[in-house]
Every structure is written in C-alpha cells, then in structure tokens.
C-alpha cells in the first residue's frame, strides 16, 4: 500500500477531469470523520485537526479527510470513473522489469466481481490504501510528473553481451506520452512544492537553500 504518496494521483484524476480545483475549501473538522460507519483520522487529530483547508493544503498537510472528501464528492456516485482514470494514467500496468519475480501493481475495479467493493473502498483507496503498488512504480509515476508527464519504464539492463559482443541492447521505453493534461501537470507541480514550502507542509525538513524541491510525504 503506497499510503499518502498516492494522494497525488487522486489529485491528478480530479483536476484532469475538472471535478475539483486546488482552491476548493474542504471541511476536515477536528481531524476525525465518519465515512459510512468507519472513522478516518488525520495525523494531527490529537491537536484538533485542520478545520477548513483548501484542496492544495490537504496535499501540503497530507490530510486524509481532505483528500478523501474531495474524491468522494467527485466520484462517490461513480467510483468506476475514478479507477478508470487511474488506469488511464498507466498506474495499473505491469512494466515487465528486468528483475526476476518482480510484482506488478493491483488497483481493483468496482466492476470486478472477484473482489468485494464496499462503500468505504473509494475514500480509503483515494489515500493509498486497499491498493498495492510496488515502490518502483510509485517512483516511475512521480518521475512522469517531473518529466513533463511522460511515463517511462524503469530499466536496469543496458545490454547483454557474449564474448565481448553485444547480443541485445535496451533503450528507454515510453509507457504513456503524458499521464495528464499540461495544465493539470502545472498545477500539481506547484502543489507539490507546497509540501516542502507551505505553512502546512509535512516535509519542511528536506527544504534546501540551494534548490527548490517538490514531493509528497507518505507512510508505508
């Protein structure tokens, strides 16, 4: 489970389909919220929670409630559209890495009858739970954000040689030319800067006086 690092892709889905804006105000209350009988908490619930924050601040401060409420408002009546958008980004595709036994991602679909989809699946999936994604896939997806949207398959083998002769060589393989619209990408990059630089940012400790850093914290 990728945890909060997945919130960025929930944000991309909503922005790319025009279902939310980073300036939207979300009521997160005291850091505890009931989704269909199950309580979700924010990491600062013992300090009173975030109260009213923007969607951008929900990413900056890694508010579970903020992101989940936004996703449920956008996709609650059609969770299939949310998962379809994640698939469209290429997050569910196995990349066939050159490592024996490497696992692929698994993001289940509401229409898949082989697994149970409950009312709480969407809010918890939106913050990186009830999904399985190997860290190298998460890294590749963040690389796409930094790489003008282009999703590249990580590769570890440059060439296979025999007796000094190259038998087979490998080059960069593009999985998606772009995981989202350029306008979405611009907004997401600015939002991820706030994780380090914003008042509510959870990664102040990696701030550098030499270079600007964008990213997302997450608990594995």
C-alpha positions in Angstrom: 0.0 0.0 0.0 1.6 3.3 -1.1 -0.2 5.3 1.5 -0.2 9.1 1.2 2.2 9.1 -1.7 -0.9 8.0 -3.7 -2.9 11.2 -2.9 -1.1 13.0 -5.7 -2.7 10.7 -8.2 -6.1 11.2 -6.7 -5.5 14.9 -7.1 -4.4 14.4 -10.8 -7.6 12.4 -11.5 -9.9 15.1 -10.1 -8.1 18.1 -11.7 -7.7 16.4 -15.1 -11.4 15.7 -15.3 -12.4 19.1 -14.0 -14.1 17.6 -10.9 -12.1 19.7 -8.4 -9.8 22.7 -8.1 -6.9 23.2 -5.7 -8.7 26.3 -4.3 -11.8 24.3 -3.2 -12.4 24.6 0.5 -12.8 21.3 2.4 -14.2 21.0 5.9 -12.0 18.5 7.7 -13.3 19.3 11.2 -11.4 18.1 14.2 -9.4 15.5 12.3 -11.9 12.7 12.6 -14.6 12.0 10.0 -17.1 9.2 9.6 -17.3 7.5 6.2 -20.2 5.1 6.0 -19.7 3.9 9.6 -15.8 3.8 9.6 -13.8 6.6 11.2 -10.9 8.2 9.2 -8.4 10.3 11.1 -5.8 12.9 10.2 -2.3 12.7 11.6 -3.0 15.9 13.7 -6.3 14.8 15.1 -4.9 14.9 18.6 -4.2 18.6 18.0 -7.7 19.4 16.8 -7.3 18.7 13.1 -7.0 21.1 10.2 -10.5 22.6 10.2 -11.3 24.3 6.9 -8.5 24.0 4.3 -8.1 24.1 0.6 -7.5 21.0 -1.5 -3.9 22.2 -2.1 -3.4 22.5 1.7 -4.9 19.0 2.0 -2.0 17.8 -0.1 0.6 20.0 1.7 -0.5 18.7 5.1 -1.4 15.2 3.9 -4.9 15.4 5.2 -6.6 12.0 4.8 -10.0 13.6 5.3 -9.4 16.4 2.9 -8.4 14.3 0.0 -11.0 11.6 0.7 -13.9 14.0 1.0 -12.8 15.6 -2.3 -12.7 12.3 -4.1 -16.0 11.1 -2.7 -17.6 14.4 -3.7 -16.2 13.9 -7.2 -16.6 10.2 -7.7 -19.0 8.9 -5.0 -21.8 8.3 -7.5 -19.4 6.7 -10.0 -16.3 5.1 -8.4 -15.6 3.2 -11.7 -14.7 6.6 -13.3 -12.1 7.2 -10.6 -10.4 3.8 -11.1 -10.7 4.1 -14.9 -8.8 7.4 -14.7 -6.0 5.7 -12.6 -5.8 3.0 -15.3 -5.7 5.7 -18.0 -2.5 7.1 -16.3 -0.9 3.7 -16.5 -0.8 3.1 -12.8 -2.2 -0.4 -13.0 0.0 -1.7 -15.9 2.8 -4.2 -15.2 6.0 -2.9 -16.6 7.9 -6.2 -17.0 11.1 -5.0 -15.2 14.3 -7.0 -15.7 14.2 -8.4 -12.1 13.0 -12.0 -11.7 9.9 -12.3 -9.6 9.1 -8.6 -9.7 5.5 -7.9 -8.7 3.1 -5.7 -10.6 0.5 -3.2 -9.2 -3.0 -4.0 -8.3 -5.8 -1.4 -8.3 -9.1 -3.2 -8.2 -12.2 -2.1 -10.1 -15.7 -1.7 -8.8 -17.0 -3.9 -11.6 -14.6 -6.7 -10.8 -16.8 -9.3 -9.1 -13.9 -11.4 -7.9 -13.2 -8.8 -5.1 -15.6 -7.1 -2.8 -16.1 -3.3 -3.3 -17.6 -1.6 -0.2 -18.7 1.9 0.4 -15.5 2.7 2.3 -13.3 1.4 -0.6 -13.3 4.7 -2.5 -12.3 7.0 0.4 -9.6 4.7 1.6 -8.3 3.9 -1.9 -8.0 7.7 -2.5 -5.4 8.0 0.2 -3.4 4.9 -0.9 -4.9 2.1 1.0 -6.7 -1.0 -0.4 -4.3 -0.8 -3.4 -1.0 -2.5 -4.0 1.8 -0.6 -5.9 5.5 -1.6 -5.7 7.6 1.4 -4.8 9.4 1.4 -8.1 6.1 2.0 -9.8 5.3 5.0 -7.5 8.8 6.3 -8.3 8.2 6.0 -12.0 4.9 7.8 -11.7 6.5 10.7 -9.8 9.2 10.8 -12.4 6.5 11.3 -15.0 5.3 14.4 -13.1 8.9 15.7 -13.3 9.3 14.6 -16.9 6.6 16.7 -18.5 4.0 14.0 -18.0 5.9 11.2 -19.8 5.8 7.8 -18.1 9.0 5.9 -18.7 9.5 2.2 -17.9 12.5 1.9 -15.5 15.2 -0.2 -16.9 18.2 -1.8 -15.2 19.9 -3.7 -18.1 21.7 -1.6 -20.8 22.9 -4.6 -22.9 23.5 -8.3 -22.9 27.0 -9.4 -24.2 28.6 -12.7 -25.0 32.4 -13.0 -25.6 32.6 -9.2 -25.7 29.9 -8.9 -28.4 26.6 -7.2 -27.8 23.8 -9.7 -28.2 20.9 -7.5 -27.3 20.7 -3.8 -26.2 17.9 -2.0 -24.4 16.7 1.6 -24.6 14.2 3.8 -22.9 10.6 2.7 -23.3 7.7 5.2 -23.1 4.6 3.8 -21.5 2.5 7.0 -21.7 3.4 10.1 -23.6 1.5 12.0 -20.9 -0.3 10.9 -17.8 -2.4 14.0 -17.7 -3.1 17.4 -19.3 -0.3 20.0 -19.3 -2.5 22.4 -17.2 -3.0 19.6 -14.6 0.7 18.9 -14.5 1.5 22.6 -13.9 -1.0 22.8 -11.0 0.2 19.5 -9.5 3.9 20.6 -9.6 3.0 23.9 -7.8 1.0 22.0 -5.2 3.9 19.5 -4.6 6.2 22.5 -3.9 3.9 23.4 -1.1 4.6 20.1 0.7 8.1 21.4 1.3 7.5 25.2 1.3 3.9 25.7 2.5 2.8 26.6 6.0 1.1 23.2 6.4 3.8 21.3 4.5 4.8 17.9 6.0 8.4 17.9 4.5 9.9 21.2 5.8 12.9 19.1 6.9 14.1 18.5 3.3 13.9 22.1 2.3 17.2 23.3 0.7 18.6 26.8 0.3 20.3 25.7 -2.9 17.4 24.1 -5.0 13.6 24.0 -4.9 12.2 20.6 -4.1 8.7 19.3 -4.8 7.4 16.0 -3.5 5.0 14.2 -1.2 5.4 12.5 2.1 3.8 9.1 2.8 3.8 6.4 5.5 4.4 2.9 4.3 
